[in-house]
Amino acid sequence: MMRRIEGQVVVLTGASSGIGRVAAQMFARRGAKLVLASRSARALERVVELCRERGAQAMAVPTDVRDESQVIALRDAALDRFGRIDVWVNNAAVYMMGALENVPSEQVRQLFDTNVMGMLHGTKAALSVFRRQNTGVLISVGSLAGKTPYAQASAYCASKHAIHAMNAALRQELVGTDIHACIVAPCSVDTPLFDHAANYTGREMSVMPPIVTPQRVARAIVHCAAMPRREVLIGSATRLFTLMNMFMPALFERLQPLMVSRQHLGDRPAPQTGGNFRQPLPPFADTGGWKQGRDSVRRLPDAAPGDVAAMAEE
């Protein structure tokens, strides 16, 4: 049954950039009431402005999904303002590349705190409301990496596999209810995620084709809110690589490292960077410009906390 988006209360994490920023505006155009979360209050307020320009009610709740108390406060802020929650989108994530033996264990822990524990915190907060309402739609943003692991991104792939597994198990726990757990899994997406990434490869980072737009992913999220689906795979590569990994694992394991080396990493050396794990960093934008032909990540400096606001204005 198709659900109306107009008037639905949507909580969306990771809303300051990329997929979340685009999805917020799409929900706004459909008349949803939005509660938007991210770590950057300044960037979040700009997205709220964009949503209000499209006629939607929207509010910003700065939230670090790694902290369960902040996610609970996000839930409570939505309930205080709108009285219910109809859709919860777990979108916040960070990215990291590097051989398994080279990535710092503390960085891996921080990645899991965001990608896995952040999803868990959001899911538990949403379910505490959905169970009382006897209805609701939970949408988590997975990845091709959650279906087929690839070299130089073992920690990220593990985190996305955890998300896919958690969502699949949750669906079994929700059998017989009107609560839906959906997962949207794209291949490479043209967003600033890669500019924000931690990099321990020693080489510059690029984005492995094929690349889909954040608009395409956001449309899938909005469609799941209206008509929940178990899993939505976005991009031909997602389906192809999933099948290859399933039916030709030996061939896949030989080919994938070559693709990563040639298409996900460049020839020029690059210094190690911890990315935006410690704090949010710009750019805060819909896209990363990869569809227009960018060939490498612009490395961001490791900024001190006091520098972030100034950098966001640039």
C-alpha positions as CSV (number, residue, x, y, z in Angstrom):
1,M,0.0,0.0,0.0
2,M,1.3,3.4,-1.0
3,R,1.8,5.7,2.0
4,R,1.4,9.5,1.7
5,I,4.6,11.5,2.2
6,E,2.7,14.7,2.7
7,G,2.4,15.4,6.4
8,Q,4.6,12.5,7.4
9,V,7.2,13.3,10.1
10,V,10.7,12.3,8.9
11,V,13.8,12.1,11.0
12,L,16.9,12.1,8.8
13,T,20.5,11.8,10.1
14,G,23.6,12.8,8.1
15,A,21.5,15.6,6.6
16,S,24.2,18.3,6.1
17,S,25.8,16.8,3.0
18,G,25.4,14.4,0.1
19,I,22.6,11.9,0.1
20,G,21.0,13.3,3.3
21,R,21.0,16.9,2.1
22,V,19.4,15.9,-1.2
23,A,16.9,13.6,0.5
24,A,15.8,16.3,2.9
25,Q,15.0,18.6,0.0
26,M,13.1,15.8,-1.8
27,F,11.0,15.0,1.3
28,A,10.4,18.8,1.7
29,R,9.0,19.0,-1.9
30,R,6.6,16.2,-1.1
31,G,5.3,18.0,2.0
32,A,6.9,16.0,4.8
33,K,7.7,17.5,8.2
34,L,11.4,17.2,8.7
35,V,13.7,16.8,11.7
36,L,17.2,17.0,10.4
37,A,20.4,15.8,12.2
38,S,24.1,16.1,11.7
39,R,27.1,17.1,13.7
40,S,27.5,20.5,12.0
41,A,24.9,23.0,13.3
42,R,25.8,25.7,10.8
43,A,25.5,23.3,7.8
44,L,22.3,21.8,9.1
45,E,20.7,25.2,9.4
46,R,21.4,25.9,5.7
47,V,19.6,22.6,4.8
48,V,16.6,23.6,7.0
49,E,16.5,26.9,5.1
50,L,16.4,25.1,1.8
51,C,13.6,22.8,3.0
52,R,11.5,25.8,4.3
53,E,12.0,27.5,0.9
54,R,10.2,24.5,-0.5
55,G,7.3,25.0,1.8
56,A,8.1,22.3,4.4
57,Q,8.2,22.5,8.2
58,A,11.7,21.7,9.2
59,M,13.9,21.8,12.3
60,A,17.6,21.2,13.0
61,V,18.8,19.1,15.9
62,P,22.6,18.9,15.9
63,T,23.4,15.3,16.7
64,D,26.4,13.0,16.9
65,V,24.9,9.6,16.3
66,R,27.9,7.9,18.1
67,D,26.3,9.2,21.4
68,E,23.1,7.4,22.1
69,S,21.9,10.1,24.5
70,Q,22.1,12.6,21.7
71,V,20.1,10.3,19.4
72,I,17.5,9.9,22.2
73,A,17.4,13.7,22.4
74,L,16.8,13.8,18.6
75,R,13.9,11.5,19.0
76,D,12.4,13.5,21.8
77,A,12.8,16.8,19.9
78,A,10.8,15.3,17.0
79,L,8.1,14.1,19.4
80,D,7.9,17.4,21.2
81,R,7.5,19.3,17.9
82,F,5.3,17.0,15.9
83,G,3.9,14.4,18.3
84,R,4.9,11.4,16.3
85,I,7.6,9.9,13.9
86,D,6.5,8.2,10.7
87,V,9.9,7.7,9.0
88,W,13.4,7.4,10.4
89,V,16.4,7.5,8.0
90,N,19.8,6.2,9.2
91,N,22.1,7.9,6.8
92,A,25.1,9.2,8.8
93,A,28.4,7.5,7.8
94,V,32.1,8.0,7.4
95,Y,34.6,6.4,5.0
96,M,38.1,5.1,5.3
97,M,40.6,3.4,3.0
98,G,43.8,1.6,3.8
99,A,45.2,-1.9,4.0
100,L,44.0,-3.8,7.1
101,E,47.4,-3.9,8.8
102,N,47.9,-0.1,8.2
103,V,44.7,1.5,9.4
104,P,44.8,2.6,13.1
105,S,42.7,0.5,15.4
106,E,41.3,3.7,17.0
107,Q,40.1,5.0,13.6
108,V,38.4,1.6,12.9
109,R,36.7,1.9,16.3
110,Q,35.5,5.4,15.5
111,L,34.2,4.2,12.1
112,F,32.2,1.5,13.7
113,D,30.9,3.9,16.3
114,T,29.4,6.0,13.5
115,N,28.4,3.5,10.8
116,V,27.2,0.6,13.1
117,M,26.5,2.0,16.5
118,G,25.0,5.1,15.0
119,M,22.6,3.0,13.0
120,L,21.8,0.9,16.1
121,H,21.2,4.0,18.2
122,G,18.9,5.4,15.5
123,T,17.1,2.1,15.0
124,K,16.4,1.7,18.7
125,A,15.2,5.3,19.1
126,A,12.8,4.8,16.1
127,L,11.5,1.5,17.2
128,S,10.6,2.9,20.7
129,V,8.2,5.2,18.9
130,F,7.1,2.8,16.2
131,R,6.1,0.1,18.7
132,R,3.8,2.5,20.5
133,Q,2.3,3.7,17.2
134,N,2.1,0.2,15.8
135,T,3.5,1.6,12.5
136,G,6.5,3.3,11.0
137,V,9.2,3.0,8.3
138,L,12.9,2.6,9.1
139,I,15.3,3.2,6.2
140,S,19.0,2.6,6.5
141,V,21.5,3.5,3.9
142,G,23.7,0.5,3.1
143,S,26.2,0.1,0.3
144,L,27.6,-2.2,-2.4
145,A,30.4,-2.6,0.3
146,G,27.8,-4.3,2.4
147,K,27.2,-6.9,-0.3
148,T,30.7,-7.4,-1.7
149,P,33.8,-6.5,0.2
150,Y,36.8,-4.9,-1.6
151,A,40.5,-4.4,-1.0
152,Q,41.8,-1.3,0.9
153,A,38.4,-0.7,2.6
154,S,38.1,-3.7,4.9
155,A,36.9,-1.7,7.9
156,Y,34.3,0.2,5.9
157,C,33.1,-3.0,4.2
158,A,32.8,-4.7,7.6
159,S,30.7,-1.9,8.9
160,K,28.3,-1.9,6.0
161,H,28.0,-5.7,6.2
162,A,27.0,-5.3,9.8
163,I,24.3,-2.8,8.8
164,H,22.9,-5.2,6.2
165,A,22.9,-8.1,8.6
166,M,21.4,-6.1,11.4
167,N,18.6,-4.9,9.1
168,A,17.9,-8.4,7.8
169,A,17.6,-9.8,11.3
170,L,15.4,-6.9,12.4
171,R,13.0,-7.6,9.6
172,Q,12.4,-11.1,11.1
173,E,11.7,-9.5,14.5
174,L,9.1,-7.2,12.8
175,V,7.1,-10.0,11.1
176,G,3.4,-9.5,11.7
177,T,3.7,-5.7,12.4
178,D,3.1,-2.6,10.3
179,I,6.7,-1.6,11.0
180,H,9.1,-1.8,8.1
181,A,12.9,-2.0,7.9
182,C,14.3,-1.1,4.5
183,I,17.8,-0.8,3.3
184,V,19.0,1.2,0.3
185,A,22.3,0.0,-1.1
186,P,24.1,2.1,-3.8
187,C,27.4,1.7,-5.5
188,S,29.7,4.8,-5.6
189,V,27.8,8.0,-5.2
190,D,28.8,11.5,-6.3
191,T,28.9,13.1,-2.8
192,P,31.6,14.8,-0.6
193,L,31.9,11.5,1.4
194,F,35.3,10.8,-0.2
195,D,36.5,14.4,0.5
196,H,35.7,13.7,4.1
197,A,37.3,10.2,4.1
198,A,40.3,9.0,6.2
199,N,43.1,7.8,3.9
200,Y,45.9,5.4,4.9
201,T,46.8,4.1,1.5
202,G,49.7,6.5,0.7
203,R,48.0,7.3,-2.6
204,E,45.5,9.9,-3.6
205,M,41.8,8.7,-3.6
206,S,39.4,8.8,-6.5
207,V,35.9,7.4,-6.9
208,M,35.4,4.1,-8.5
209,P,33.0,4.1,-11.4
210,P,30.2,3.6,-12.2
211,I,29.0,6.6,-10.1
212,V,25.4,7.3,-9.4
213,T,24.0,10.7,-8.4
214,P,22.8,11.4,-4.8
215,Q,19.4,12.3,-6.4
216,R,19.0,8.8,-7.5
217,V,19.7,7.4,-4.0
218,A,17.5,10.0,-2.4
219,R,14.6,9.1,-4.8
220,A,14.9,5.5,-3.6
221,I,14.8,6.6,0.0
222,V,11.7,8.7,-0.5
223,H,10.1,5.8,-2.5
224,C,10.8,3.4,0.4
225,A,9.1,5.8,2.7
226,A,6.0,5.7,0.5
227,M,6.2,2.0,-0.4
228,P,8.6,0.1,1.9
229,R,10.8,-2.5,0.3
230,R,13.1,-5.0,1.9
231,E,16.2,-4.0,0.0
232,V,16.9,-1.6,-2.9
233,L,20.1,-2.1,-4.9
234,I,21.1,1.0,-6.8
235,G,23.3,0.9,-9.9
236,S,24.1,-1.9,-12.3
237,A,27.5,-2.5,-10.6
238,T,25.8,-3.3,-7.3
239,R,23.8,-6.2,-8.9
240,L,26.7,-7.4,-11.1
241,F,29.3,-7.5,-8.3
242,T,26.9,-9.1,-5.9
243,L,26.3,-11.9,-8.3
244,M,30.0,-12.3,-9.2
245,N,30.9,-12.5,-5.5
246,M,28.2,-15.1,-4.9
247,F,28.8,-17.3,-7.9
248,M,32.4,-16.6,-8.9
249,P,34.2,-15.7,-5.7
250,A,37.7,-16.8,-6.8
251,L,37.5,-14.6,-9.9
252,F,36.0,-11.8,-8.0
253,E,38.9,-11.8,-5.4
254,R,41.5,-11.6,-8.2
255,L,39.8,-8.9,-10.2
256,Q,38.5,-6.5,-7.5
257,P,41.9,-5.5,-6.1
258,L,43.0,-4.5,-9.6
259,M,39.9,-2.4,-10.0
260,V,40.5,-0.7,-6.7
261,S,44.2,0.0,-7.5
262,R,43.4,1.4,-11.0
263,Q,40.1,3.2,-10.4
264,H,39.7,4.0,-6.7
265,L,43.3,5.1,-6.1
266,G,45.4,7.5,-8.2
267,D,49.1,7.5,-9.2
268,R,50.1,10.5,-7.0
269,P,51.2,10.0,-3.4
270,A,49.0,11.4,-0.6
271,P,49.7,12.0,3.1
272,Q,47.7,10.1,5.7
273,T,44.6,11.9,7.0
274,G,42.0,11.1,9.6
275,G,39.3,12.8,7.6
276,N,36.2,14.1,9.4
277,F,36.2,11.4,12.1
278,R,37.0,13.7,14.9
279,Q,34.8,16.6,13.8
280,P,32.7,17.7,10.8
281,L,34.5,19.3,7.9
282,P,33.4,21.0,4.7
283,P,32.5,20.7,1.9
284,F,28.8,20.6,2.9
285,A,27.2,20.1,-0.5
286,D,24.8,17.9,-2.5
287,T,27.5,16.5,-4.8
288,G,31.2,16.0,-4.9
289,G,31.6,16.9,-8.6
290,W,32.7,13.3,-9.6
291,K,30.2,13.1,-12.4
292,Q,31.7,16.2,-13.9
293,G,35.1,14.6,-14.2
294,R,37.0,15.2,-11.0
295,D,39.9,12.8,-10.8
296,S,41.1,12.9,-7.1
297,V,40.0,13.9,-3.6
298,R,41.0,17.4,-2.4
299,R,42.7,16.7,0.9
300,L,41.4,18.7,3.8
301,P,43.7,19.8,6.5
302,D,43.3,18.3,9.9
303,A,41.6,21.4,11.4
304,A,41.5,22.3,15.1
305,P,37.9,22.7,16.5
306,G,38.1,26.5,16.4
307,D,38.9,26.4,12.7
308,V,35.8,24.5,11.6
309,A,33.4,27.4,11.5
310,A,35.7,29.5,9.5
311,M,36.3,26.7,7.0
312,A,32.6,26.2,6.6
313,E,32.2,29.8,5.5
314,E,34.7,29.3,2.6
